[in-house]
Amino acid sequence: MSDEKSIVHKFNIFNFGLSVGISFAVYLFVIAMLAWQFHWGTDLVEITGTWYIGYAPTPLGGFIGILWGFADGFIGGVFVSWIYNMLQSRKGKK
């Protein structure tokens, strides 16, 4: 019978970073396109554009958002999964 306390589940840091990066890139692109076509969320895109240079409610701004979203999401996802794995490792040592 296995001891449940010794089981430690960890994230694959790279894959988690990729999934968050891709998700955030798609999100920024979709929001930019909705703002461009239908003027929905234009204020959100413009405010977000103050953080991400070039991000705007235009097709070019949407593609720039893809780049920023992927980079920021990937780095954030790697960081969050690294912290998670570190905390899981501590849990396994108890």
Sequence and secondary structure as in RCSB ss.txt:
>XXXX:A:sequence
MSDEKSIVHKFNIFNFGLSVGISFAVYLFVIAMLAWQFHWGTDLVEITGTWYIGYAPTPLGGFIGILWGFADGFI
GGVFVSWIYNMLQSRKGKK
>XXXX:A:secstr
   GGG      HHHHHHHHHHHHHHHHHHHHHHHHHH SSHHHHHHHTTTSTT  SSHHHHHHHHHHHHHHHHH
HHHHHHHHHHHHHHHHHH 
